[in-house]
Every structure is written in structure tokens, then in C-alpha cells.
């Protein structure tokens, strides 16, 4: 008998802080670029009176769950099954030239981690390695593990997972897959465990954590997508509009931090020039000089919130 799939569940992280940072206008247009289960979107919709919320997600299960959750809000919400990298095209197609706020929550949902068929978690040992947020995509984690070269795997584990034993793990994978394809989380876990010296397993959490993060980032092109989208999202904002981004690891946070700084101060002139001659103008200002972190109470309620950071950018001009 086929196992029944879990309900799509996700506890929205930094919910109050991120929605407050948007400074909601009752008749404003807002975009939730990572809709998930709809928690952030519902909090925004509760503050709208004549405004509009556009929710975007590439996960069909998230779309289904959010559609049900947000149905009471009727025409105030439009849900689109797509990647947030298509946001500018989606907004233009809906007939809007600009929006008053954009929210991105880059975390993996509890559902994706806990639902074995999605293959995201090292805790689901019998699950096939998948990790696709968009399940129509051809590239999955099993394909990466079984077809990428040793150098490619090493680079992914090192750059995306910040794994110090990236080369050892990659070499062990190459050797093991000669005997049989590496298809399940349990098989990959054992390979990783064998590759890491015993003295390094005593701290730092599960030995597979960094490798799984790296595979998920590669499968979904998470960093490339994020890096290529921030400038366009800022351009999409109305005067005084805000972009709020919640990240969950240092690689994402670094991209957001650098992009926000670049849009605040885009000048490329040599520092010794008395005046700017490049002509590049600031698009706005960084609101969060230091990222907003979850409260102790939230981290106790939801351990997955511990690594979350919220950064906020405001578009130039008066509202």
C-alpha cells in the first residue's frame, strides 16, 4: 500500500519582523517570491484593504497548499507556479509596472525536509536522492552524485557546503558508484561517514549536513538564481518600497549583503577621485546594517530558525 504523503507544513521564520519591515500599505502591491505554505503571504494579506498579493513558488506541493490556505482572500491574491527569477516578467504580465514590497524566504520548508519522497533530508535513509524544488526539472541529486566528475563533486561540496573533506568524500563516491549507483540517502550517508575522520565527527552536527546542503544548492541553482535576481527586484520596487530577504546560510547571506551594498553605493570611481565621474547613482539604502536575527523564543519554538538572517533594502524616493 502506497504511503500517504504528509500535509505541506512550514513554520514561517522571522514572520513578524519581515512583515513589519515591509511597512505594508493597505492598497499596495506585494510579492512573496517564495510562497511556500503561505504563512508570510497570509500575514501580508491581513493588512491589505484593496491591495494585492502575488505569490510565486516553483514547488507544486507548495502551490497546492498555499492556494487552499489563502482562498478566503479571493481576488486579493494571485498565485503563480514559477521561479522567483521570473518575477519581473510575471509582474509585467499581470499588468503592474512596479510593486511596493518583495519578500524572499530562502529556507527549505519543513514539508520538503520531512516528506521522504522529496529526497531532501539525510534523516530519511530509505528515500531516493532527489532534492528538486521544481519536480519537473531533469536534474536531481542522484544524477549529480552518479554522473559528476570527482573534480566537479569536490568543487560543489567545498564551495556550496563549505565541507573541509570535500575531496575525500568525492573520491569515496567515485569509488563506490563503480559497484552500483548511489540512489538513497542511507547509501550516501554511509559513504560520507566513511570519508570523514572519526575525530571530526564529535562536533558540528550530522556528518552529511554540508554535503546535502551543497547538493540541494546545485540541483536547484539556488545561488546563481539569487545572485542574478536581486538587482532586478530592486528595480521593480516603487519609491520607498522594500525588498526583504531571509537567508539560512552564509553563502546566501553574503550574496544578499554584497548586492544590497552595491545598489546603495554603485560608484566604481577610484577612491582618490574628489568627485564621482562614473555617473552610477544609488538605487536606495540598506535598512539593516546588521541582519535581524530570530529571538531566543522563536529559536526555542523552531530549531530550524537558528541560522536565519533578515536583510532589508529600501528603494530610493518618498512613498
VMD Tcl script that draws the C-alpha trace (Angstrom):
set ca {
  {0.00 0.00 0.00}
  {1.38 3.38 -1.01}
  {2.35 5.61 1.91}
  {0.19 8.70 2.24}
  {2.07 11.95 1.69}
  {2.36 14.39 4.56}
  {0.47 17.66 4.57}
  {2.52 20.63 3.38}
  {3.62 22.28 6.61}
  {6.13 25.05 7.21}
  {6.66 27.34 10.17}
  {7.34 30.81 8.80}
  {10.60 32.17 10.19}
  {11.00 35.82 11.27}
  {7.35 36.28 10.37}
  {6.60 39.39 12.42}
  {9.98 41.01 11.73}
  {9.86 40.55 7.96}
  {6.25 41.68 7.51}
  {6.84 44.73 9.72}
  {9.94 45.56 7.67}
  {7.81 45.71 4.51}
  {5.80 48.62 6.01}
  {2.58 47.41 4.42}
  {0.32 49.94 2.70}
  {-3.34 48.91 2.60}
  {-3.64 49.40 -1.15}
  {-0.10 48.31 -2.00}
  {1.12 45.58 -4.34}
  {3.32 42.95 -2.68}
  {5.18 39.89 -3.93}
  {6.05 36.78 -1.94}
  {8.67 35.23 -4.21}
  {8.95 32.04 -2.14}
  {5.32 31.36 -1.29}
  {5.79 28.00 0.47}
  {2.81 27.19 2.66}
  {1.61 30.81 2.53}
  {2.46 31.91 6.08}
  {4.18 35.16 5.18}
  {1.63 35.86 2.45}
  {-1.30 35.45 4.81}
  {0.28 37.88 7.29}
  {0.62 40.43 4.47}
  {-2.92 39.87 3.20}
  {-4.35 40.51 6.66}
  {-3.06 44.07 6.40}
  {-4.34 44.79 2.88}
  {-7.53 46.68 2.08}
  {-7.77 46.98 -1.68}
  {-4.18 45.89 -2.17}
  {-2.79 42.83 -3.94}
  {-0.50 39.92 -3.04}
  {1.27 37.92 -5.74}
  {2.69 34.61 -4.54}
  {5.31 32.72 -6.55}
  {6.71 29.23 -5.94}
  {8.23 26.54 -8.15}
  {7.12 23.70 -5.86}
  {3.75 22.31 -7.00}
  {3.03 20.96 -3.50}
  {3.56 24.44 -2.04}
  {1.27 25.95 -4.65}
  {-1.48 23.49 -3.76}
  {-1.16 24.10 -0.01}
  {-0.96 27.89 -0.30}
  {-3.89 28.05 -2.72}
  {-6.07 26.31 -0.14}
  {-4.80 28.40 2.77}
  {-5.20 31.74 1.00}
  {-8.54 31.00 -0.71}
  {-10.51 33.18 1.78}
  {-8.73 36.24 0.39}
  {-10.25 35.81 -3.05}
  {-9.12 38.27 -5.72}
  {-6.66 39.93 -3.35}
  {-4.18 37.15 -4.09}
  {-2.74 35.76 -7.32}
  {-0.65 32.57 -7.14}
  {1.86 31.65 -9.84}
  {3.72 28.35 -10.21}
  {7.14 29.60 -11.29}
  {10.62 30.52 -10.06}
  {11.15 33.93 -8.49}
  {13.81 34.59 -11.13}
  {10.84 35.17 -13.49}
  {9.37 37.79 -11.12}
  {9.79 40.84 -13.35}
  {8.16 39.06 -16.29}
  {5.32 37.77 -14.10}
  {4.60 41.21 -12.64}
  {4.64 42.87 -16.04}
  {2.36 40.17 -17.46}
  {-0.11 40.84 -14.64}
  {-0.19 44.47 -15.70}
  {1.94 46.10 -12.99}
  {4.94 48.34 -13.63}
  {6.16 48.32 -10.04}
  {5.41 46.83 -6.63}
  {5.55 48.19 -3.08}
  {7.38 45.30 -1.46}
  {9.02 41.95 -2.13}
  {9.74 39.13 0.32}
  {12.02 36.13 -0.17}
  {12.28 33.34 2.42}
  {15.07 31.15 1.09}
  {14.68 28.32 3.59}
  {13.69 24.78 2.71}
  {10.22 24.01 4.04}
  {9.61 21.54 6.84}
  {7.49 19.55 4.40}
  {10.32 19.24 1.89}
  {12.68 18.03 4.61}
  {10.23 15.63 6.25}
  {8.48 14.17 3.19}
  {10.64 11.19 2.23}
  {9.57 11.18 -1.42}
  {11.18 14.59 -1.93}
  {14.64 13.28 -1.03}
  {15.94 16.42 0.71}
  {16.89 15.03 4.11}
  {19.71 12.84 5.31}
  {17.33 11.65 8.03}
  {15.11 9.83 5.52}
  {17.54 6.99 4.79}
  {15.27 4.95 2.52}
  {14.38 7.94 0.33}
  {15.75 8.30 -3.17}
  {18.11 11.24 -3.60}
  {16.04 13.92 -5.31}
  {16.07 17.46 -3.81}
  {14.26 19.14 -6.71}
  {12.11 22.09 -5.68}
  {10.65 22.02 -9.18}
  {9.85 18.37 -9.73}
  {9.59 18.85 -13.48}
  {13.33 19.58 -13.57}
  {15.52 16.85 -15.09}
  {18.48 17.32 -12.74}
  {18.15 15.65 -9.34}
  {20.63 14.80 -6.56}
  {21.05 11.19 -7.68}
  {22.11 12.40 -11.13}
  {24.68 14.75 -9.61}
  {26.11 12.07 -7.33}
  {26.29 9.42 -10.04}
  {27.43 11.42 -13.10}
  {29.53 14.38 -11.96}
  {33.30 14.01 -12.05}
  {35.41 13.90 -8.92}
  {36.60 17.47 -9.50}
  {33.02 18.68 -10.00}
  {31.79 16.99 -6.83}
  {34.75 18.34 -4.86}
  {34.04 21.88 -6.03}
  {30.33 21.62 -5.15}
  {30.97 20.19 -1.69}
  {33.71 22.74 -0.99}
  {32.05 25.85 -2.43}
  {28.39 25.21 -1.63}
  {28.73 23.11 1.51}
  {31.97 24.55 2.89}
  {32.92 20.93 3.55}
  {36.57 20.56 4.61}
  {36.70 16.92 3.47}
  {35.18 17.62 0.05}
  {37.93 15.82 -1.88}
  {37.86 12.71 0.32}
  {34.07 12.44 0.08}
  {34.10 12.95 -3.70}
  {36.77 10.27 -4.15}
  {34.82 7.83 -1.99}
  {31.65 8.48 -4.03}
  {33.51 7.87 -7.31}
  {34.87 4.56 -5.98}
  {31.57 3.33 -4.57}
  {29.46 4.15 -7.61}
  {31.64 1.85 -9.70}
  {29.98 -1.06 -7.92}
  {26.40 0.23 -8.03}
  {24.57 3.55 -8.46}
  {24.17 5.60 -5.29}
  {20.41 6.06 -5.11}
  {19.33 6.54 -1.49}
  {20.12 8.85 1.39}
  {21.22 5.92 3.54}
  {23.81 4.79 1.00}
  {25.20 8.30 0.61}
  {25.26 8.80 4.39}
  {27.41 5.71 4.86}
  {29.85 6.87 2.17}
  {30.18 10.31 3.76}
  {30.60 8.79 7.20}
  {33.43 6.56 5.95}
  {35.23 9.52 4.37}
  {35.31 11.76 7.45}
  {37.97 11.06 10.12}
  {36.50 9.95 13.43}
  {37.83 12.88 15.48}
  {35.89 15.34 13.29}
  {32.55 13.58 13.84}
  {32.32 14.52 17.51}
  {31.01 18.04 16.85}
  {29.29 20.06 14.13}
  {26.12 18.04 13.75}
  {25.36 15.23 11.33}
  {28.33 14.33 9.04}
  {26.10 14.57 5.94}
  {24.70 18.04 6.64}
  {27.10 20.07 4.49}
  {27.08 17.66 1.56}
  {23.28 17.65 1.40}
  {23.22 21.45 1.50}
  {25.69 21.51 -1.38}
  {23.70 19.02 -3.46}
  {20.44 20.94 -2.89}
  {22.07 24.21 -3.96}
  {23.49 22.58 -7.10}
  {20.27 20.82 -8.10}
  {18.19 23.99 -7.75}
  {20.87 26.52 -8.81}
  {19.98 28.44 -5.67}
  {22.98 30.76 -5.52}
  {23.06 31.52 -9.24}
  {19.37 32.34 -9.23}
  {19.66 34.58 -6.18}
  {22.73 36.40 -7.47}
  {21.10 37.12 -10.82}
  {17.80 38.43 -9.41}
  {18.42 40.98 -6.67}
  {19.19 43.96 -8.91}
  {16.05 43.32 -10.96}
  {13.90 43.06 -7.86}
  {15.18 46.39 -6.57}
  {14.41 47.93 -9.98}
  {10.86 46.58 -9.66}
  {10.22 48.44 -6.39}
  {8.27 51.67 -6.22}
  {9.80 54.68 -4.43}
  {10.13 53.75 -0.76}
  {9.33 50.11 -1.49}
  {11.32 47.43 0.30}
  {12.97 44.12 -0.53}
  {13.20 41.74 2.46}
  {15.33 38.61 2.16}
  {15.59 35.83 4.74}
  {18.66 33.61 4.30}
  {19.73 30.43 6.07}
  {23.43 30.02 5.38}
  {26.47 32.22 4.91}
  {26.67 31.80 1.13}
  {23.19 33.23 0.58}
  {23.67 35.94 3.17}
  {26.93 37.08 1.56}
  {25.26 37.41 -1.86}
  {22.41 39.48 -0.41}
  {24.71 41.67 1.69}
  {27.02 42.43 -1.24}
  {24.14 43.10 -3.66}
  {22.46 45.49 -1.23}
  {25.72 47.38 -0.69}
  {26.36 47.59 -4.43}
  {22.89 49.02 -5.08}
  {23.32 51.53 -2.27}
  {26.76 52.64 -3.45}
  {27.31 51.62 -7.09}
  {30.12 54.12 -7.76}
  {33.09 52.48 -9.49}
  {35.35 55.54 -9.48}
  {38.82 55.26 -7.88}
  {38.63 56.22 -4.21}
  {41.17 59.03 -4.68}
  {38.92 60.98 -7.08}
  {37.35 64.02 -5.34}
  {34.04 63.62 -7.23}
  {32.17 60.76 -8.89}
  {32.54 60.67 -12.69}
  {31.13 57.19 -13.43}
  {27.57 58.51 -13.25}
  {26.17 55.49 -11.41}
  {23.50 56.53 -8.93}
  {22.36 54.87 -5.74}
  {19.09 52.94 -6.01}
  {18.33 53.25 -2.31}
  {19.62 52.39 1.13}
  {20.33 49.34 3.24}
  {17.97 49.34 6.23}
  {19.68 46.51 8.11}
  {23.35 47.35 8.70}
  {23.39 44.15 10.72}
  {20.91 41.39 9.87}
  {17.82 40.86 12.01}
  {18.04 37.52 13.83}
  {15.32 35.33 15.36}
  {14.51 35.88 19.02}
  {15.51 33.30 21.63}
  {11.84 32.43 21.99}
  {11.48 31.72 18.25}
  {14.61 29.57 18.20}
  {13.26 27.53 21.09}
  {9.94 27.04 19.25}
  {11.58 26.26 15.92}
  {15.16 24.95 15.85}
  {15.29 25.43 12.07}
  {15.15 29.19 12.63}
  {18.57 29.29 14.28}
  {20.56 30.17 11.17}
  {18.02 32.65 9.73}
  {19.02 36.23 8.91}
  {16.81 39.02 7.57}
  {18.24 41.84 5.44}
  {16.19 44.76 4.10}
  {16.76 47.25 1.26}
  {14.63 50.33 0.60}
  {14.19 51.86 -2.87}
  {15.16 55.45 -3.32}
  {12.40 58.09 -3.13}
  {9.43 59.05 -0.99}
  {6.27 56.98 -0.62}
}
mol new
graphics top color blue
foreach p $ca { graphics top sphere $p radius 0.5 }
foreach p [lrange $ca 0 end-1] q [lrange $ca 1 end] { graphics top cylinder $p $q radius 0.2 }
display resetview
